[in-house]
Amino acid sequence: MMNRKVREFGLLGLSVLLSGAMSPLHAESEKTLVVTTSNAAANQLLVYSTSGNLLQTIATEGKGGVSGNAGGIASDGAMLAVVNFGSSNVSVFERHDDRFSLREVVPAVSAPVSVAFGRDHLYILGTTTVESHPRWADNVGRSPDGVTGLIKADGSAAQVGVLPDELVISEKSNAIETVVLADGAVNGSAALVANIPANVNAPFGMITRGNDAYVTIAHANEISLVRNDAVLTVTGSGTQSAPCWLALDGPFLYSANSPSKTLSRYGVYGRQIVQDEAVVASFAGAVTDVDTHGGILGALDSTSTTTNNVTTTVSRLTVFSEDEDGNLTPLSVSTINSAANGVAVMGDAVSPVAVSY
């Protein structure tokens, strides 16, 4: 009798464990999400599953309209920041399972084009300035604790990235610059990095890791490595034109080549940037952003048509799985009836995590 009860209890426990593992609530709370913005006059955050289901549409309470930029959306843990170019502010959201709530709308000193998290701060790159805002577990300060002007400050600002003790910034009018951080706050003036190539033309997107910043030089068809305030390596993009946006996963660096409508894959190690595969994915339109996290890659592309002097733009969000060799398999394609801007892949880390170096 006792053995029978033990067996029955064991089967019941197994049944409970299996039902819990398969419950929709558990699945919803653990999944990877891919987010972008409509970038319309009434800007909205669009939240997708990797299978392409639109899970949520939530107003940013700001105006879109940004273009020619990179990094217009950034995530860290459960926190997400989105630029509102038309209203000169940044919306900060917090994730709860597969839903987001608006935490704060942070004013920006100049119209924002790019955002990044790091050193317990949110960094906002505007058309003429870069600023730092202190960040806590679930909120961002509305007032900056540091602001400085850009070197060009002509509206060509493209993206900001975070290194251990400084920011790195690209301006498309041929500047790659750094700004020193003091306890995470912007401190001092921007300075050009050394060894910028003589043929530099339109520094654009970037991705940072450790002391390294990989920066595209779009119109020169090059990708550069910046370390210790200097360009160390420059690699050509081969048959693919104008690498613009970058995503990094382990040893694999993916470049979005906007006019070629493709993604390329590079291997990166030490000072080396080696093109591994010229085309790992192709798209119907010009690629406008890319991000990767935990074996999932999201990419935006867009096409525009003009009828009777009215231009209509349609964007597509494509989600891929990535294998151990860096190969991409499409999982879903979602159509967005606007010039969407920015993409971020958020894994199952739903707790706010403040990054410190």
Stockholm file with secondary structure:
# STOCKHOLM 1.0

chainA/1-357         MMNRKVREFGLLGLSVLLSGAMSPLHAESEKTLVVTTSNAAANQLLVYSTSGNLLQTIATEGKGGVSGNAGGIASDGAMLAVVNFGSSNVSVFERHDDRFSLREVVPAVSAPVSVAFGRDHLYILGTTTVESHPRWADNVGRSPDGVTGLIKADGSAAQVGVLPDELVISEKSNAIETVVLADGAVNGSAALVANIPANVNAPFGMITRGNDAYVTIAHANEISLVRNDAVLTVTGSGTQSAPCWLALDGPFLYSANSPSKTLSRYGVYGRQIVQDEAVVASFAGAVTDVDTHGGILGALDSTSTTTNNVTTTVSRLTVFSEDEDGNLTPLSVSTINSAANGVAVMGDAVSPVAVSY
#=GR chainA/1-357 SS CHHHHHHHHHHHHHHHHHHHHHCHHHHHHHCCEEEEECCSSSCEEEEEETTCCEEEEEECSSCCCCCSCSCCEEEETTEEEEEEGGGTEEEEEEEETTEEEEEEEEECSSCEEEEEEETTEEEEEESSEEEEEEBCSSCBCSSCSEEEECSSCSSCEEEEEECSSEEEEEETTTEEEEEEEETTEECSCCEECBCCCTTCCCEEEEEEETTEEEEEEGGGTEEEEEETTEEEEEEECTTSCCEEEEEEETTEEEEEETTTTEEEEEEEETTEEEEEEEEEEECSSEEEEEEEETTEEEEEEEEEEEETTEEEEEEEEEEEEECTTCCEEEEEEEEESSCCEEEEEECSCCSCCCCCC
#=GC SS_cons         CHHHHHHHHHHHHHHHHHHHHHCHHHHHHHCCEEEEECCSSSCEEEEEETTCCEEEEEECSSCCCCCSCSCCEEEETTEEEEEEGGGTEEEEEEEETTEEEEEEEEECSSCEEEEEEETTEEEEEESSEEEEEEBCSSCBCSSCSEEEECSSCSSCEEEEEECSSEEEEEETTTEEEEEEEETTEECSCCEECBCCCTTCCCEEEEEEETTEEEEEEGGGTEEEEEETTEEEEEEECTTSCCEEEEEEETTEEEEEETTTTEEEEEEEETTEEEEEEEEEEECSSEEEEEEEETTEEEEEEEEEEEETTEEEEEEEEEEEEECTTCCEEEEEEEEESSCCEEEEEECSCCSCCCCCC
//
